[in-house]
Amino acid sequence: MSSLKVRLVGLLAGLSLAGPVVAQTAQTAQTEPTAIQLKQFTIRDREAGLEWLRCSVGQVWNGFTCIGNPRMLSLDEAMQAVVLANKELGGNWRLPSVDELKSLVCMDCEPPKIDRRLYPNTAAAPYWSATKNRWSVGRYWTVNFYTGYTFGRNAPNMARYVRLVKDLTPVRKVSPP
């Protein structure tokens, strides 16, 4: 099952039609990743109730880090990545809201302004959110991981990076009889 999930990110890498996905291997002298490490391609934020893909669309989680190059996509292409993620991974993957994406910003970090232990090899650049700018018709908000700031004048045809998120399934508590 984990190989299917790791493969998804590779499939998303080919979404932009920028060429085939090259077979990925660990780029360090580390041993082969364990099954648990391969399954750690997401980060669960239980407080926010969100589950994030660790890698940007276009990268592959190899059990240690995100390898490959993130893809810059138009908003339509980003929505195609969402459809593909839902097909391959199941669940309800989506583009994050601007507030959800801002929650990943680490202003004390050097660019990229994100915790690189949790989200390795994140591009220090703008990432799409699903939030429309209500003051600028037809524009969307992005979060720039170089500066840590938001920008709301992004036309849907502009190319930006993508990180997908989904809501965590609430854990049902069983009441004692």
Secondary structure, DSSP 8 states (H G I E B T S, - for coil): -HHHHHHHHHHHHGGG-SS-------SSS-----HHHHH--EEEETTTTEEEESS-TT-EE-SSSEES----B-HHHHHHHHHHHHHHH-S--B---HHHHHTTB-TTSSSS-B-TTTSTT--SSEEEEEEE-TTSTT-EEEEETTT--EEEEE-TTS-BB---EEE----------
